[in-house]
Amino acid sequence: MDLSNKVAIITGAGGGMGQVVIQKFLEMGAKVSAVDINVDAIGELAEKYPDQLLVTTANLTDEDSVNGLVQKTVDTYKQVDILLNVAGVAQAAKNIEDVSLAEWERIMAINSTAVFLTSKAVVPFMKQKNRGSIINVASVSVDRPRPGLNAYVASKGAAISLTKALAIELAPYNIRVNAINPGPADTKMLAEFVPAGGDQSEAKENTFRSSVPLGRLITPEDIANCAVYLSSDLAQMMTGSVVNVDGGRGI
Ligand SMILES: NC(=O)c1ccc[n+]([C@@H]2O[C@H](COP(=O)([O-])OP(=O)(O)OC[C@H]3O[C@@H](n4cnc5c(N)ncnc54)[C@H](O)[C@@H]3O)[C@@H](O)[C@H]2O)c1
């Protein structure tokens, strides 16, 4: 799988999955435009890959920021072949009557509206080239919800519905749109799903790890491998697919 002629915008660059996904895309030869509201964590990678990595701090819920980062990518690398939406926020499990409207709107804005904004901004450039691959990281919790993750599950469900809607809309332009559903993954986000006051290490083992039939938490590498495949020409007949990378959690 050679990505050396590809340019990828990858969001969530500062997070547990994003950093590893970016590293993998750089190793496969892609040029990467890495985006996060906090990019501190990828300083080292930027030093190691000065010609392959463009780093931008942006709030993905702001349309002007999103348009700006896409234009900056095209100005630098002349094209966008891949959009990989990794950025997201968790929700501490709570009953619906305790979820404020502001909390609901914040989760929807990052987990679904940002997917709309980034897709909207890259599609004109992909249409010009008559090719592209958009990959949205959702969650297997859409198929197998846990109690109290109401806003989170709804926001990821919207991302999956948008994936399918765009897959059919953009197929005539040879732009493929797919989603990855991670199962419980070993990043800092996992602890953020635990209800306020809950025991995080107990939940990691007894709620999350034990729910995975293959017996371990998902790693960022597992997600990166799937993202590389979906981005590559090996997946050229895949569009509108939702791929569970979850160790069987979704069964
Ligand atoms: N960790 C899990 O168990 C798990 C399970 C299923 C799905 N997911 C999904 O995988 C993706 C990656 O999660 P992770 O585990 O790396 O989490 P993480 O919290 O480590 O990383 C998420 C990143 O998104 C960034 N971000 C949040 N809001 C932003 C905004 N408005 N603008 C720009 N960047 C913003 C954060 O700064 C952070 O760096 C997320 O979409 C998450 O919902 C995670």
The ligand as a Gaussian input file, in Angstrom:
#p B3LYP/6-31G(d) Opt

LIG

0 1
 N      -11.098000       5.981000      22.498000
 C      -12.183000       5.238000      22.312000
 O      -12.506000       4.334000      23.082000
 C      -13.030000       5.453000      21.084000
 C      -14.011000       4.491000      20.786000
 C      -14.811000       4.700000      19.646000
 C      -14.621000       5.809000      18.856000
 N      -13.666000       6.719000      19.188000
 C      -13.502000       7.896000      18.314000
 O      -12.173000       7.893000      17.823000
 C      -11.761000       9.252000      17.547000
 C      -10.396000       9.517000      18.165000
 O      -10.502000       9.387000      19.558000
 P       -9.239000       9.352000      20.548000
 O       -9.404000       8.160000      21.369000
 O       -7.988000       9.596000      19.779000
 O       -9.576000      10.629000      21.466000
 P       -8.658000      11.820000      21.962000
 O       -9.473000      12.570000      22.952000
 O       -7.329000      11.305000      22.359000
 O       -8.486000      12.710000      20.628000
 C       -9.518000      13.512000      20.091000
 C       -8.868000      14.755000      19.487000
 O       -9.885000      15.565000      18.871000
 C       -9.509000      16.924000      19.096000
 N      -10.647000      17.843000      19.003000
 C      -11.743000      17.843000      19.811000
 N      -12.520000      18.890000      19.495000
 C      -11.927000      19.555000      18.469000
 C      -12.254000      20.722000      17.718000
 N      -13.384000      21.428000      17.954000
 N      -11.410000      21.120000      16.738000
 C      -10.262000      20.432000      16.505000
 N       -9.904000      19.331000      17.180000
 C      -10.723000      18.887000      18.164000
 C       -8.944000      16.919000      20.513000
 O       -8.156000      18.073000      20.781000
 C       -8.156000      15.616000      20.542000
 O       -6.797000      15.805000      20.219000
 C      -12.878000      10.139000      18.091000
 O      -13.709000      10.559000      17.024000
 C      -13.636000       9.220000      19.028000
 O      -14.965000       9.602000      19.213000
 C      -12.865000       6.566000      20.282000

